[in-house]
Amino acid sequence: MRLKYAVLSLAVVMGFTSMAQAAPTDYFWGIDAGYTLSDTGNFKQLGSSVEDGNAIDVYSSEYSTSGGLALGLYGGLILQDQHKISFGYRADSSIKEVDLGDEDEDSMFSTIHEFYAKYDYLVPITHSLDWTVGATLGYEQSKVGILNPKGIMYGVQTGLEYRFTNWVLGTEVAYVKHNMEDSVEARFDAENYADLKVEYDDEVQLMTHIEYRF
């Protein structure tokens, strides 16, 4: 599975390079900030215990995570005024605390670190306003106690961008699919052990960005 994603990513990069060499190109850099909607990107815990070869406790839990801030830096190029290609890093702090339903909150969650490549097709509405629609593919990692979930993330997004000469102000809504997970097993002997697995639900982000084109 990882090999498939690696080959796909290489093919995408090679395709972008060929397009850049053959088409008029503008470059840009920017920053983005946004909010992950509450009750999306929920933390899920799956566990089981086996004693004498028999499952004695199989359980799953889902904790509603507080919506939070996402911040990022990115850069890229625009081909033929319509094909926008971005490469960036984003820190998503939405999965940080989990309400366990008691007096305390578990604060063992760190920021999700996302490294991504993104494509948007720019559809002109007016001379200065574009509608954007595209897709994102990347890699992400986080930390949950002793576990270190990591994996591929991908999604789709749509939004609007308004140009002020060299500066651009934009906003978008994005749907992000998380595939990061991790697990740990405590084995006492061949027939007595317990394991724990964590993973995340998909999430919806509302983002805004400002960029400089040159």
N, C-alpha and C positions, 0 to 999 in steps of 0.2 A: 504493500500500500504506500509506504513512504517512497519507494522507488518510483512509483507511478506519479506521485506528486512532484518529485524532483525532476523527472523527465518533462512533465507538463510545464513546470516553472522555467526550465531551460529553453523549451520551445517558445514560450511566450517572450522571454528576454531576447532571443535571437530574432523573433519576428519584429519586436519593437525596434531593435537595432537596424534591421533592414529598412523599415519604414522611415526611420529618422534620417538615413543616408539618402533617401530618394525623395523627400518631401520638404517643403518650407517648414522651418522649426522655430518656435519660440520657447523660451525657458522661464521657469518660475520657481519661487520658494514661498513657503507660507507657514502659518500656524493655525491650528484649529482647536476649538473647545466645544464641549457639549455636555449633555446630560443623558444618562442611561435611565430609561423609564423604570419606575418601581415595579417589582414583581415580574421583571424579565431578567434573564441571566441568573435564575435561582440556583442555589447550591443544592446538590443532591448527594445523599449519602446512602450507600448500599453495603450491607454487611451480613455475615453469617457465622455461625459457630457450629462445629462438628465435634461430637463426643462419641468415642467408640464406633466411629464410622457412620453415625446417624446425625442428621441435621437437627439440632435442638433449638436453634434460634436463627431465623431468617427474617431480616427486616430491611425496610427502606424508609428514608426520611427526606423531606424536601423543605428547605428553609427559605422563607421569603427574604431576599436581600434588599437593603435600602438602596434606592437610586442614588447615583453619585456623579462626580465630575470626571470627564475624560479630557485629557490635554495631549496635544501632539505637535510634531514638526514634520514637514514634508517638502519635497521638491520634485521637479519633473520637467516635462516638455509637452508642447502642444503641436500636433502635426496637422497641416492643412486647415488650421483654424477650427477644427472640429473634433480631433482625436486627442484627448487629454490623458496623459499617462503620469501617474504619481508613484513615488516610493517614499515611505515614511515610517515613523515610530509614534506610537500612542500609548499613554499610560492611562488605564481605565481603573479608577478607584471605586467603582460601584460595588464590587464584591469585597467588602471590607469588614462588615460586622453582620452577624447573623442573629436574629431574634430567636432564642430558644424557648420562648414562651414562659420564662420565669423572671425572677427579679434581675438577673444579670444578662449581659450580652456577651457572646463569645467573640473576642477581637483578634482571633488568630489568623485572619485573612489579610494577605498582602495585595498590593496592586497587581492587576493583570498587565503584562508587558506585551504589546502587539507590534510586530514587524510585518509590513505588508506592501504589496504592489496593487495598484488600483487603476482601473480604466473607466473613463467617462466619455460619453458621446455628447457633444454640445449642439443643441438644437436652437438656432437663433429665433428669438421672439420679437425683439426690436434690435436696433443697431447696438445697444449697450447691454441688453438683457438676454441671457441664455437659459434654457431649460437643460438640465443635465440628467443623464441616466446611465448607470453603469454597474460594474461588479468589482469585488475585492477578493484577493487571495493572499493569505499570509500565515505566519507562525506566531504562536502565543505561549506564554508560560506564566505560572503563578506559584503560590505557596500556601498550603493549608496544613498547619501544624508540621508534622514530620513528612508530609506528602508534598510532592512537587509536580502537580499536573501540568502537562504541556501537550501541544498538538497543533494541527492545522485549523485555521479559522477561515471562513469565507462568507460572503454575503452580497447583497445587492443594495443599491442606493439611488435616490433621485432627489433633485433639488433645483435651486435657482442661483444664478450668479449675475452680479451687476458690475460692469466695468467702469472705472473712473480713470481714464487714460491708462497708466501703468498699474494702477491698483485695482484689485478685485475684492468685492465683498460677497460672500455666498452663504447659503444655508441648505441643509439637506436632512432627510430622514433615512436611516439605514437599518436594515435587518441583518443581524450577524448570527451566523451558525457556529457554535463552539464544538470542537471535537477534542478538547484537551481533557485528560483524565489521568488518574494515578491510583495505585492500590498498594496495600501492604498486607502481608500474611504473618501471623504469629503461629508457628507450628511447634507443638509440644512433642508429638511423635506422629507416626504414620496415620493414626486414626483420631487424633485430637488436635484441632487447630481452629483458628478464627481468622477471618480476613475482612478488610475494609476497603471500599472503593469510593472515590469521589469523582463527580463530573458536574457539568454546568448546563443549564437550559440555554436556549437561544435568547437573544436580547434585541431590543429596539433602542436606537440611539437618535437623539435630536442634536445635530451638530451645526456650528457656524464656523466660518473661516475667513481669514484675510490673507491675501497673497500679493506678491509683487512680481510682475512679468517684465522680462527684459530680452 
